[in-house]
Amino acid sequence: MAGTPSRELKDPHQVKDAVLSESTADDAYPPPEYLDAEATKRTSIWSKLSFSGADESNETQRGMQSRHLTMIAIGGTIGTGIFLSAGSAIALAGPGSALLSYFVVGVFVYTVVITLGEMSSMFPVSGAFAVFGARFVSPALGFTLGWNYWLQWSLSIPSELTAASVILGYWSPLLQPWHWAIIIIVPIFFLQLIHVRVYGESEYWLSMIKVVMIVLFIIVGLIYDWGGIKHHPGPGLSNFHDGQAFIGGFSAFAQTFVFAFYSFGGIELVAIAAGESAKPYKSVPRAIKATFFRIVIFYILTILTIGLCINHGDDSLLTAASDSDVAASPITVVFKRAGFGAATHVVNAVLLTAVLSATNSCFFASSRVLMSLARSGHAPRIFGRVNKRGVPVPALLMSLTLSCLTFLTTIWGEGVVFVWLLNVTGISALLVWTSIGVISLRFREAYKAQGLDLADLPYRQPLYPLLPVGVIVLGVLMFIAQGYAAVRQRPFDPKNVVATYIGIALYVILYTGYSAYERFYIGKKQHFVGKRDVDFETSAVWKPGEGAVIVEKEREDRLPLSGSRSMKRWYDIWVALRRHA
């Protein structure tokens, strides 16, 4: 489906102006969605169940700027995973094992972000990998990833609200958890109703607070460890000596992956936000680069600092994870031991911003994925409605309803139902990440089969196909490691094994269920999308073959108009030669 300009223009400037005029008119980038979305809607069972068709006259708006997307990539999902639970990995397997675990998972998720960024920068849609799965592989994969990811984010809201109630209860223990939940969820929900730029701006400043806190923690922690604070001698490298770096063997090391997954969860949110960002062909590559620094600074260095400053046998490392006690948070402990006694209240306030940010992101991601599912015929079409401000209100309401119902399970029945709901989606992040590797391989194969030029992609992943293959291999190994850790855990409990793999059962049920629906209800015989049938034009930032022209035009526009005219003239000649070449 290689696209060509609608008319032939011999003058390079005319070509550039024509391409830019078409590109500018398409700034709204109509959302999504799958290759045969319209046909799917006509035959979808959801279209029969919905009482009204989705109002598609309104579209989501590209209100987020590059700085918003970059900050979301840097600190958007830094939350209780790194502030509270990270210390548990050190207590379980030692600082060396925890550092290695976070490094392995960090490399894994960064390769995921790179492979996903290659597709998202070219096709910035709100459904991201759910759309890519259906468009490049099969509709069944898109359906599975979409619903799996929506459940993951929707069920994360109650856990964030529970954490918020504990944090706020530190200052005012008189109110019940559900009181705090209402106080938090209502304003965040109404913020989501205003405009996507409000989400971007709020995430920018909330993330900035978290980033500043982490950077200060690393600086203070390392100075304390090196003995740079008077009357507060640091431990130096003692916590890594005498066999303390690696304890518990491979089983303990494998169990630390759980904490790493929890900490890195949501790192792929950049791809979802790309669907509503301005000039995603620029902002997405920048966000990908920012993700690398986020992994190195905010995860690897944080784990290293905690491991250096706090011994693995310290009771506070486990207390923070089990009780969400901010006084026992590894970050708070390090500040206190470095002589900053008032750190508890400061860390508590930052923790609150982290929870607010995470809840904000949960609403954004879940509503956009559900909207994308609805507009592709994979969910009731009413959830595809968008108001004039570009907000998918029905999808937001659905996410709010599910989160409220799930939050009630944290109160009733001693939270047993809530724990199992979290288990269902607990491994979903790993399933989504591994699936992205498969989608990336299929994307490149189809791109090559249609004779398209890789130079036209705004961002190209390096070392192809090493990265997507590495994602798949590492994903499978981590699945095995999780099962091994559950079996070797003492005392042995079959529930741990079930809890580890129940998310895979949900994934298989969704995939096979939709495949059967396609085969027997719709009567569709071809399961996978043919390589030559893949749609590379819908929702693309530019048509095939036009990327270099647009980039060159933007570079030309950035040249100083008051400069030498000869420089401008030589630049025009260079552009024309490249076009003819």
N, C-alpha and C positions, 0 to 999 in steps of 0.2 A: 504493500500500500504506500509506496513511496510517493510523497506529495510533491507537486511542482507548482511554481508560481502560476497564477491564473492567467497571466498575460506575459508575453516575452518583451523584456525591456533590455536594450543593448547598453544603455548608459548606466555605469555602476551606481551613480547617485540616484537615478530613477529607481533602480532595483532596491536600493537601501531605503529610500523614502516610501516605496510601495509596501515593502515588508514591514517597516515600522508602523505605517498607518494601519495595516491589518492587525499587527501585534498589539498596538495600543487600543484598538477597538475591542480586542479580546482580553483586556486586562482582567475582566471578571472571571475569565477562565471557567466556562460553565462546568459545574461540578460533574462529575464522574461519568458515566460510571462504567459498568461492564460492557463488553463488546455487544452482547445481544440484550441489553437492559430492557428495551422497549418490548421485545418479544417475550421476555421473561415476565414482565408486568402483566401482559395480556393473559398469560396462562397461569400465573402464580395463584396459589390458593389464598394468599393474603389479599389479593385484589377482590376476592369474593367475600372475604370476612370483613373487610373494612367498610365502614358506612359512608366513606367519602374518599374520593381520589386525592392523592397528595397534591398540594398546591405548589407547583414548580415554577410559577411565574416569578417568585422571589428567589434569589440566590444568596448563598453566604458571601460575605464581603471580605476583600483582602485589606483588612485594616491594620494588620500587624506589620511593623517595620522591621528592618534587619536587626536592630539592636534588641528588639523584643525576642526574636527567634534565637539570637545568640545567647542571651541571658537565660532563656528557657533551657537551652542546650547545656549551659554551664551549671546552673543551680536549680532548675525548675523542679526536679523531683528529689532533691536532697531533703531527707526527712528523718523520721524516727529510726530508720534503718541504720544510719550512720551515727546519729546522736545517742542512741540507746543500745541497740542490739549488736552493734559491731564488736563491743567488748566481749560478748559471749563467745565469739569465734576464738578469741585469744584464750579465754578461760578453758575452752573445750580442747583445743589442739596445740596451744602455745603460740607465741608471737610469730615464729618462723612459718608455721603451717598456715596461720591466718593471712599473713602477708602473701604467701605463695598462692593461696586460694583466691584472694582478691585480685592478684595479678593475672591469674589464669582467666577468671571470669571477666576481668577488665579487658584483656586482649580479645576475648570472645565477643563481648558486646560492642567493642569498637569496630571489629570487622563486620558485625551486623549493621552498625550505623553507616559504615562506608558503603556496603552493598545496597542498603536501603536508600541512602542518599543519592546514589547514581540514578535510581528510578524516580525518586521524589522530586529531584531538581528538574527533571524533564516533564514529569506528570504530577504536578502538585494538586492532589485531590484529598478531600477530607477523610476518605476511607483508607487511604494509604495502602498498606500491604493487603488488606482485605480486597480492595479493588484490583491490585496487582495480581493477587492469587487467582481471581476469577478471570482476569483479562489475559494473563500470560500462561496459566496452567489449566485450571478448570473451574467452572462456577461452584462446584462442590467445595473446593479449597477456599474460595472467597467467602462462601457462606459460613464455613466452619471457623475460619479465622475471625470473621466479623463478630459472630455471636460469642465466641470464646473471649475475644478482647473486650467486648461490651460487658460481659459478666465480670471479667477481671477488674475493670475500673469501677463498675457500679457497686460491687461487693467490697471494694476497698474503702468506700466512703464511710461505712459504719466503723471500720477499724480505726480510721483517722479520727472520727468523732469520739470514740472511746478514749483514744490517746489524749485528745484535747480536754476531755472531762477530767482526766487524771492531772494534766498539767495545770489547768485552771483551779482544780481542787486543792492544789498545793497552797494557793493564796486564799481561797475561800472554800473550806470544806463543808459548808452548810448546805449547799445546793446539791441536788441529785445529778447523776450523769446525764439523764435525759433533759434536764434543764439546760445544761451547758450545750448539749447537742442542738437544741432549738435555737439558742442564742447564736451559735456559729453558722448553722446550716441556712437559716433564713436570709441573712445579709449576703452570704456568698451566692445563694441561688438568685437573688435579685440583681447582684452584680453581673451574673451571667446573662440576664435578660436584657441588659442595656445595649452592649455592642462588643464585638470581639476585641476592639482596641482597648476596652476597659480591662478585659482579661489579660491582654498583653502587657498593659501598663502596670496592673497590680502584680503580675508575676515578675515583672522586671524589678520592682522595688522589694518585693518579698524575697526574691532570689538574691538580690544585692545584700540584704541583711545577713542571709545565711552564708554567703560567700565571705563577707567580711569576718564573720565569727569563726569560720573554719580557718581562714588565713591567720587570724590572731592566735587561735589555738595552736596551730602548727609552730608559729614563731615562738610563743611563750613556752610551749612544751619542749621544744628542742633546746632553747636556752636553759630551761630548768634541768633538763637531762644532762646537759654538758656542765652543770655546776655554775652557771652564770648568774644565779640569784643568791645574794647574801643570806646566810642563815637558813638556806633551804637547799641542802646538798642533793644533787640529783643522782639517780641510780646508774647513769652511764650505760654501759653495755652489759651490765650484770644479768639482766633478764634474758639475755641470749646465750649465756654461758652455762656450763655444767648440764648440758642436755635439756635445758628448759625451753629452747626454741621450738623443738618438735616433740610433742607428747601425744600418747594415745594411738600412735600408728596410723595406718592408712584409713581405717574406719573413722577415726576422729577427724582426719583431714577431709574426708568425703562429706562429713556432716557439716563442715563449715561452709560448704557451697550454698546451703540453705540461707545462711545469713548474708552471703555475698549476693545471691539472687534478690533477696529482699531489699538490699541496699541499692543495687543497680536498677531495680524495677522502674519502668517508665522512661528509660533512657531513649527509647524509640519515639517518644512523644513529639520530637522535632518533625517527624514525617507527617503526623496528624496536623500539626500547626502549620505546616507548609501550605496546606490547602487554603489558608486564609491569610497568607503573608504576601506583601508586595514584592514583586520581582524575585520569586523563589529561585530562579536560576542563579541569582547572586547570593541570596540570604542562606539558602540551604548549604552550599559548600562552606560558607563561613561558619555556620553552626556546627558542621561536621568537624572542622578544625578545632573549634572551641571544645567539643566533646573530648578530644584527646587530652587537653589540659585539665578538664574536669576529672577525668579518670586518674591521671597522675597525681594532681594536687589534692583533690578533695576525697579520694578514696585510698590510694596507695600510701601517700604521705600521712594521712590521718591514722590509718592502721599502724604504720610504722611508729608514729609518735605515741600512740596509746601503748603499743607493745614495749617501747623503750621506757616509758614513765611508770607503768603499772605492771606488777608481776602477775603472771597467769593465775596464781593461787589467791589473789586478792578477791575477797567476797563481793566487793562492789561491782565487779565485772558481770557477775550473774544476776545480782540484785536488780540492776537497771533494766535488764531485759525481761525479767519475770514480773517485776512490780511497776515498771515504768516510773521509777522513783528518780526524779531529776537530781536529787541530792547525791544519788549514787551513779549518775551518768559519768562515763569515763572522762568526758570533757570537763564536767564540773570538778571531778576528783583531781585532775591535773591542775586546774586553775587554783584550787584550794591549797594543794601541796606546794604550789609555786608562790604562795603568799597572798593570793587574791581571794579573801574570804567572802566578799560579796558576789562571787561569781555565780552562786546558785540562782539568784533572782535574774541575773543577766541571761544565763543559759536557759532558764525557764521561759523568759520572754522570747528568746530566739526560737526555742522549741515550738512555742505557740505560732510564730510566723511560719515555721516549717510545716506545721499541721494545716494551717490556713491555706498555704500555698498548695499542699498536696490535695486538699479537698477541692480547691479551685480547679486544679488540673484534672481531678477525677470527673468532675461535672463536665468540663470541656471535652475531654476525650470520649467519655461514654456517650454524650449527646451527639457528637459528630459521627461516631461510628454507627450509631443507631440510625441517624439520618441517612447515611450513605447506604446502609442495608435496605432501608425503606425505598430509596430512590432507584435501587437496582432490583426491586421485586423480591428481596429476601427477608422482608419484615412488613408488617401492616403499613400501607402507604400513607396513613395519616401521620406517621412519624417522620415523613419526609417534608412536611410543611415547614416553611421558613417565613418569618415575618419580614416587614419592610426594612428592618435594621440588620437582616441577615442572621437572625438567631433562630435555631430550630426549637421552638417552644414545646411542641408535643414530645419531642425526644428528651428534652430537659425534664419535663414533668414525669416522664416514665422512669428516668434514672433517679429522680427524687423519690418517687413512690417506692421503687425497689429498695433503695437505700434505707428509707424509713422503716419499711417492713423488716428488713434484715437487721436493723439496729434494735428492733424490739426483741429479736432472738438473743441478743446479748444480755437482755434482762430476764427473759422468761427461760425456764428450763436450765438454769445455771449455765447458759451459753453453749450448750452442747451442739445445738443446731447451727449456731454461728460458726463454731470451730469446723464443722464438717463442710459448711459452705465455703469457708476459706480454703479447706483442703482441696475442694473441687477445682478451684482456680489457682491454687498454690504453685502448680507446675506449669500453668498456662503461659507464663512469660517465656520459659525455656522452649515450649512447643512453638510459640510464635516466632522466637528468634531462629530456631532451627528451620522452620518453614520458609523464612525469608531467604535463607541460603539456597533452598530449592528453587524459589521464585526467581532469584537472581540468575541462576544458571539457565533457566528456561527463557528469561528475558533476553539474555545475550544470544542464545541460540536462534531465537526468532528474529532478533535484530539482524543477525548475520544472514539468515535464510532469505530475508527480504532485500538484501543488498544495500542496506543503509550504512551510512558512514558514522563510525564511532566518534569522529571529531565533532559531530553535530551535538553530542551530549554535553550539557553544561558542566557536568562533573563526571569523570571517569574513574572507576575504582582501579587502583594499581594491582599488579601481580595477578590479574585474572588468568585462570580460574582458581588460583590458590585460595583466595579469601572465601568465596562461597563454599568451596569444598571443605575448607578448614572449619567453617561454621557448622556444617553438617556433621563432620567427624567429631568435633568437640562436643556438639550437642548430644550425640549418641553416647559418647563416653560419660558425659555428665548424668545422663539418664541411668546408665549402668551403675555409676558411683552412688547415686541417690538410693537405688535399690539395695546395693551392697551395704551401705551405711544403715539402712532400716533393718536389714536382716541381722547385722552384727551388733546392733544396739542392745545393751544389757541394762535391765532385764528385757528379754525378747517379748515383743507384743505384736501380734498379727495386725492390730489396728494401724501401727506405724507403716507397715508395708502397703496396706490398703490406702491409707491417707496419702502416701507418696505417689501412687499410680492411679488414683481415682480420676485425676485430671485427664490422663490419657484416655480413660474409658469415655469421658465426655467428648473428647476430641474425635474418637472413633465413631461414636454414636451419631454425632452431628454430620460427619463426613459420609458415612455409609447411608444414613437416613436421607440426606439430600440426594445422594447418588441414586438411591432406589426411587425417590420421588421423581427425579428427572427421567429415569428409565421407564418406569411403569405408569406414571401419571401423565407426564408431558409427552412421553414417547420419543424422547431424544436418545439416539443410539450412540452418537459420538460423545465420549466422556471428556477427553482432553481437547483443548483448543489447538487447532492446527497451527504450525509455525508460520505458515503463509497467511493465516487468517487473523493473526494477532493485530489488534488495532493500535497503531502507533501515532494516530493523529488526534483522537478525541482527548480533550483536556491537556494537550501538550502545550508547552510554553511557546513553541514555534513549530512550523511545519518542517518536515524532513528536508534538509539542504539549506535552510534559511538561518540556522544558528550563527554561522560565521559572519553572515552579512550584518545581523543585528549587533553582534559584539563589536564588529569593526566600526559600525556607525556610532555606537556609544563611545568608543575610544576617540573617534574623530571629534565628537561633540565636546569631549573633555579637553581638547587642545586649546591653548589660549588664543582667542581671536585677535588679540592685539599683537601677537608675535610676528615673526617673519613670515611673509607670504610665500617665500620660496620653500620654507619648511612644510607649509600646508600643501603646496603644489606637489612636492616630492612624495608626501604622504598619500595624496590622491593617486599618483602614478603607481605607488606600491600596492594600494588597494585594488586598482584595476588589473595589475599583473597577477595578483593572487586570484582574482575572479576568473581570469582567462586560464590560469594554470589548472 
